Amino acid sequence: MYIDTHCHIYLDEFDNDRGEMIARAENHGVNQFYMPAIDSSIHESMLAAEEEFKGKARAMMGLHPCSVNNKVEEELALVESWFEKRAFIAVGETGLDYYWDTSFVDLQKMAMRRQTDLALKYNRPIVIHSRNSIDDCIDIVQEKQNGKLKGVFHCFSGTLEQAQKIIDLGFYLGIGGVLTFKNSGLDKVVQELTLDKLVLETDAPYLAPVPFRGKRNESAYVPIVAEKLATLIGISLEEVAAMTTANAKKLFQ
């Protein structure tokens, strides 16, 4: 059994075949789907997917760094009000993104700090997006870590030194399709790590693993990442499945 700890299955890329996509995933042993929020534009579709696939699809609530702009206060207020209304599996996704646009970096940092406080307040894990910004994300986690903060650096693609810092802070690494990319360097990093701080994800519909790179990603591809991980670490696929699933349950319980 596998858990896809990070998938945007509510997006319109899946509108024509969402049910079939979930069925394909289940046929490949993936039966839990954790959905990170992006911003208020997707709340309705995400919560509808959670309702449609009750007990399988589970929603997070948060503000993605790429959605941080001059309306950040309104968006954060919405996130905070949702947590007052109901429980979510995690806060996220939040974090920093220096790849697309750096004009709102200070606001991104403020939004990440606010959402980290929310995670502490509600005792939920935080799901961190750290594209081109891993060190700054680590700094904020370090600043906020009071022994109770927990979470995952999703779609991790950093160095061994960064991985070690994240693990030392008590956080997990989300491993996805990037592991299968020829020049990612992530293969060498995971060979130096133990499985106890790794969880699997797709980031569907983005970042499909080889041999589907460039196509729409979906949760059925989690075992492809697991197979690559098993080969690199030199253990069985069953061990990877069991350990990463146990890790996900422990983190998101």
N, C-alpha and C positions, 0 to 999 in steps of 0.2 A: 504493500500500500504506500502511496505517495501523497504528500500535501503540496499543492502549488501555493507557496506562501506569498506570491505577488503576481496578480493577473488582473488586467482591466477588461474582464469579460463582458462588462456592461456597455462597452463602446460600440458605436454603430458599425464597426468592422465585422461584428458578429450578428448583426440584426437579421440576416437572412438564414442563419444556420446555428443559432446559439444552442438550441436543444441537441442538435446532432453533434456539435462540438463537445458539449458536456458528456454525451454518450460515448464519443470516441475516447475522451480522457478516461472515463470510467473503465472502458475496455482495456486501457493500458495501465490500470491500477491506480489512477489518480482520482480520489473521491472527495477531496476537500479543496476549496478554492477561496483564497483570501484576497479580498478586493480593496486596494488602496483608493482613496478618493483623490481627486485632482483639484476641483473647485466647485462652487455652487452650481455650475452648469450641468454637472453630471449626477448631482445628488438623487434626482428623481429616477434616472435610469439605473443607477447602482442599487438603490433600495428596492426597485422593482425586480432586479435580477436576484437579489437576496430573497425576496418573497417567492419568486418563481422556483428557485432551487433551494428551498428551505432545508436547513440542516447540512447543506453542501457548500453553498456560497455564503461567505460571511464578510460583512462590510467593516471597513475602517472609516475613520473620519479625520480629515486634515486638509491642509492647503499645500499643494505642490509648489516648489520654488519658482517654476516657470510661469505660474499664475499669480505671482506676487507683483503688484503694481500699485498705482496710487489708490486703489480701492481695497488695499490690504486690510484695513481696520474693519470694513464691512464684512469681508470674507472671514476673518478670524472671529468676529463676533458670532457669525453663523455657526462656525465650527464649535465654538464654546457653547452656544445655545443647544446644539444637537446633543452634546454630552450631558446637558442638564435634563434632556428628554428621555434618553435611552442609553443602553450600553453598546459599545462597539468593541471589536476584537483588538483594535490598536489605534494609536494616533498616527495618521499618515496618509499619503506620504508627505513628509516635510523634508527639510534639508537645504542644500545650496546647489545651484547650477551656474557654473561660470562658462559653459559652452556656448549657449545661445545668445545670452545678453547679460552684460555686467552692469547695466545702468541702475539696477535695483538691489545691488549686493547688500547694502546696509539694511534695507527693508527685509531682504531674505533672511539675514542673520537675526533680526528682531523677531520675524515670524517663526523661525526655528526655535528661538529661545522661549517664546510664548507657548508653542506647542509642546516643548519639552516640559515646561511647567504643568501643562495640562495632563501629560502622561504621568507625572509624579502625583498630581492631585487625584487622578482616578485610578492610579496603580495599573496602568496599561503600558504595554511595550510601545516603543516609538520606532517607526519605519523611516529610515533615512536615505534620501536620494543625494548622491555626492559626486555628481559628474564634474570632473576637473576641479574638485573642491574638497578632496578627502581630508587634507590636513586641517582646514578650517572647521570642517564638521567634527573632526576628532577634538579640536580645541574646545568647541562648544559643549560636547558631551563631557569632556574632562572638567570643564567649569561647573557643569550642572550635576555631575555624578556625586550623589550623597550616600551611595551604597544601595539605593533603591531603584535607580534608573536602569531600565533594561530595554533592549531593542535589537535591531538588525540594520547593518549597512547593506541595503539591497543592491543587487547587481554589482557586487564588489569586483573591481578590476584593478586594484592598486598593487603596491609592492608588498614583499614579505614583511618589511619593517612596519608598514602601515597596518597590515593584517594583525601583526602581533600586538600593536598598540590598541587596536579595537578589541581584540580578545582579552587583553589585560584590563580593559575597562568593563569587562563583563558582557560585552556585546557579541552578537552572532554575525556571520558573514552570509549574505544571500548569494548563492551560486546559480548562474543561469547559462544561457546559450553562449555567452562570451567565452566560457571555458573551452568550447569546441572551435573557436576561431584560431586560425593558424598562427598569427603573430601577436596574440593578446598577451603572452607571457604569464597568463594566469595558471597555466598548466604547471609551470615550475614552482609557483607560489604554493598551490594546494598540495604538492608533493611534500612540502615541508610542514604541513599542518596536520593536526589530528581532526577526526570527524566530529568531535563533540561540540564544536562551535560553528558547524555549517548547517544551513538549511537550503532546500532547493526551491527554485522559482523559475517562471518563464518571462515575466514582464509582458505577457501577451497583450496586444497583438504585435509587440515590438521584439527585436533581437532574437529572431528564430535561430536555433542551432544549425550547424552544418548537419545534414545536407540541404536544409530548407532555408539557409541564410538568404535574406533579401525578400523572402515571402512572408505571408502572415504567420505569426507565431500563435500557437495554441497550447492548452494545458496537456494535451496528449503527448507533447514532446518532452515532458519532464524526465521520463526514463532514458532519453538520449543523453541528457546531462548526467544522470546517475551512472549510466554505463561508462561514460568518459571518466568520471570521478573514480569509479571502481578500478578501471584500468590503470589510471595514474597512481593511485594509492596502493594498488596490489591486493585488494580484498574483493569479496564477492559482491555482486549486484544486490543480493538479498541483505547483506550487512549494511550497505549504503542506504537502501530503502528503509530498513528498520531504524537505523541510527538517526538519519535526517528527519524521519517522521517523529521519532521520540523527541528530538530537539525542538521541532516546530510546536509540538503539543506542550512541551515544558515552557517555551517562550511565550506562547499565545494563550496559555490556559486561563 
